[in-house]
Amino acid sequence: MGLGAGSGLAGSWAKLTRAQDHVEELRRAIVEACDGEAPPHVLSMRREFDPENSLVLWIAERVPEIGEDWGLMVGDAIHNMRCALDHLWWQLAIDHLGRKPTEEEARDIMFPILTYLSPEKFRRHRYLKHVGVEAAERAERFQRYDAGEDQVLLLTVLATLSNRDKHREIHPAFFVNTKAVITMEPFEEVFVDCELPNEVRGGMRHFEGKIIHPPQRPAVDDVVAGISVTPTGPSPDIKVDAQVTGEIALAGEGDWTFGILTEIGQFVSGTLNWFAPLLGPPDA
C-alpha cells in the first residue's frame, strides 16, 4: 500500500494542488503590490520634525493596496484544502463499506474537525459511523485534545477560515506584527541640526533617544516611526530612510497571517500521507 495504493487519493491530491496554486497566485499578487519586493512594506515615506515633542518622524506616503480578489484567493485555497480532507474521508468510507455510500450515508461523511468536543463525545460522533476503527483512532489524534491552550491547532484554523469563507467573504488586511528598522550609518553624518538626547554618567556618554514604533496597520499619512532628538539648529533631521515591514493578515482580524496558508497546506499533505496506508489497492 502507501501513497500510490489508494486510487481514491487522486482527488484529494488534485484538490490540494489546486489550493497550492491559489496560495502561490496570492503570493505573487502580494509581491507585485509591494513593487516586486517582499516582505510587505511601506513603499515610501517622508520625514518631518515635530518641534512640540522634539521628534523626527517618518510618515507613510504610499502603502500596498489590498487586491479586491485577494479574499477570493484565500477562500478558494481554504476550500480546496478542506475538500482534500473530505475526499480522503469519502474514500476511507468506500474502503470500509466496500461500496459507495448511499445519499443518506453521505450526510455523515466529512473529515472530522471536532477539536471543540471532548474525546468521549468525539468517539460517538456521526462522522465516524462509516469508516474503520483505525481511521477513527487516527482522526482522534489529529484533534490534539492534549494540546496546550497556547498552541495553534492548524485543523482548527482550517475549519475557522473555511466557515468564515462560507458565510462571509474573507478580507485580508495589510500589516500585522509590523516593525521599523532605522539604520543610522555613518552615525556622525546622518544627524542634521540635532543630536540624540544624551548625558554623561560615570564618565560614559549614554544616549536615550525615544523611538516611536509603527501602528499595527499603517495607512497613508500615519506616523510609522520616530526618534526623539535634541535640536542644535533650525532644521532638525535624520537623513536616513526607515524600513517598515509586516505581514498580510487573513480575515481582517490579524489573528492569522498569509504564512498560515502554507502551513495548513503542509499539514493537509502530511494528513493524506498518514492515512493513505489505510486504503486498499486500486483493484480491491
N, C-alpha and C positions, 0 to 999 in steps of 0.2 A: 504494500500500500504506500502511503506517502502523499506528497503534494499532487503528483500526477494521477494517483489512483482514483480519486473521487471525481468522475467526469462532471458531476453537477457543480463543482467548484469553478468551472469556466465562467459561469455567470457572475459569481462573486468577484473573481479577479477582474472581469471586464468592468464591473461597476467601480471597483477600487481604482483601476487605471483611469477611468473617466473622471473620478474625483481628483486624482493627482493632476490630471490635465487642467482642471479648473483652478487648482491651487497654483500651478505654475503660471497660468494665464493672469491670475491676480497678482502674483509676484512681479511679473513683467509690467503690469499696469502701475503698480506702486513705484517701481524704479523709474518708469517713464515720467510719472507725476513729480518725481524728485530730480528732474532734469538729467535722468540717466545715471544717477548715483544712488547708492544705498549706504547706510540705512536711511529711513525717512528723516528729513532735517528741515529746519527753517532755511529757505532758499536765499533770502537776502535780508539785511537789516542795516539800520543806520545808528549812529551814536549821537547822543545828546548829553549835555551836562545839566544836572538838576541842582541849581545853586542853593535851593532851600534845604536840601538834605546832603549836599556835597557828594553827589553820586554821578559817576559816569555810567550812562545807561545804554544798553543795546536794545533796540526796538525793532520788532519784526516788520518788514515791509512786504514780504511775499512768503506764503506758506503753501505747501502742496494742497491741491484741491482733491477732495474725495470724489471718485468717479461715480456717476449715477448708477452704474451697473455693478459696482463692487459688491453690494449686498446680495445681488443675484448670483454672482460667482461664489460667494461664501455659501449661500443656500444650496446651490447645485452641488458643491463639493460635499457638504454635510449630508445632503440627501443620498448621494451615491455611496458614501461611506456607511450610512445606516442600512441602505439596501444591500450592500455587500454582506453584512452580517445576517440580515433576514433571509437572503438567498441561501446562505450557509445553513441556517436553521431549517429551511424548507427541504434541503437535500438530506439533512440528518433525519427529518421526519419520513421522507420517502424510504431511506435506508432502513429505518426501524419498522415501518409499517409494511414494507415490501410492495408498495404501490403508491400512486399519487394520492394525497389526501383529498377527501371529499370537500365540497364547498363549506359544509358545516364545520369540519375539522380545521379548515384553513383559517377560520376566525381565531383559532387558538395557537397559530404557528407564527411566532415572532421571536427573534433573538431576545432573550430576557435581559432587560436593563432595569433591575429592581433593587438598586442599592439602598432605597429608602425603606425596604422591608427588613424584617428580622430573618435570620437563616431558617427558622421554623416555618414562617409564612412563605418564604421563597420555595421551599421544597414542596409545598402544596399548591403552588401557582399553576394556573391553567396552561401557561406557555410550556410547561414540561410534560404535558399529557401524552404527546405523540412522538417523543424522542426517547432514546435509550437511557438507561441509568447512568452510564459513564458520561454521556453528553451532558446530562443534567448536573452531574457532580462537577464536571469541568466548568460549566457555566456558573455554578455557585462560587467557585474560586475567583472568577472574574469580578464578582460583586464586591470583593475586598471588604468583607464585613470586619476584618481585623485591622483595617487601616486607621491611622490616627486622624484626629479632627483637622489637623493642619495639612493633610495630604490631599492633593488634587487627583481625583479619580477621572481618568480620561473617558471611561464609559459613561460617567455622569455628565461630563462636559458635552459629549456627543449627543446624549439624549436631550439635554437642555437646549443646545443650539438647534437641534432638529425640531423640537417642539416650538421654539421661537419662530423658526422659519415657516412652519406650517400655519401659525396663527397671526404672525405679523412679520413684515419684512425686516431682515437684519440690516442695521445701519452702521457700517464701520465708522469709527471716529478717529481722526488723526491725533497722534501723540498721546502716549501713556508712558509713565516712567521716564520722563524727559531728563536730560542732563545737559549742562552747558560746560564747555571747555574753552578757557581763555588762556592761550599760550603767550606769555609776555616775554618774548625774547627778540633782540637783546634787551634785558631789563632796563638798562640805563637810557635807552633810546626811545622807548615807546611812550614814556610819560611826557606830556606837553603841558606846561604851566600847572603842574600838580605833582604830588607825590603821595605814596601810601602813608596813612597815619602811622606814626612810629614813636617810640620813646626808648631811651637808654635805661636799662635796668641791669644792675650788677656788672656794668662795664660792657654790656652787649646790647645792640640795637634790635628791638622787637617790632615787627610790622603787624599791624592789627586792622587791616582793611576789611570792611564788612562786604560780603558777597551776597547779591540777590540771586536766587535761583528762579528758573522759568516756571510759569504756571503749568498745570498739568496738560492743557491743550492750548498752546499759543495760537492766537489769531493775529491778523494784521493790526498793527499799532499797539500790540501788547509789549510790555517790557519783558524781555526774555532773559536778561542778565544785567547785573550792575555791580559796580565796585565803588566803595566809598573812598574818597581821596581828600587830601588837604590841598586847596588851591594855592598856587605860588605865582600865578599870573592871570591875565584877563580871559584866557580861553582854555580852561582845563579840558584835557582829552587824553585818552589812552589809545594810541594808534595801532590797534590790533583788531582782528575780527574774532567774534565769538562763534563757536560751533555748537549748535543746539540740535541734538538728535533725540529720537524717540521711537515709538512703535505705533502700529496701526491697531486700534482696539476693535474687537468684534462686538456686535450688538449694541455699540454705542454706550456701553456702561463701564468700559475699562476693566472688566473682570478677567477677560482673556484677550490675548493679542494674536496677531497673524500667525506667529510661530506655532501656536497650538494646533493649527490645521495639519502641519507636517507631523507633529507628534501623534495626533489621532490617526493619521494615515498609516504610520508605522505600527501603531497599536492594532489596527484592523488587520494589517498584513500578518502580524505575529499571531493574531487570533485565528485567521484562516489556516495558517500552517499548523497550529497546535491542534485544531480539530480535524484536519484533513485525514489523519490515520484512522479515524473512526468510520470513514466512509468506505463502502465496499468498492471493488474494482468496477470498471465501466460495464462489464457484462454480467455483474452479479444479479 
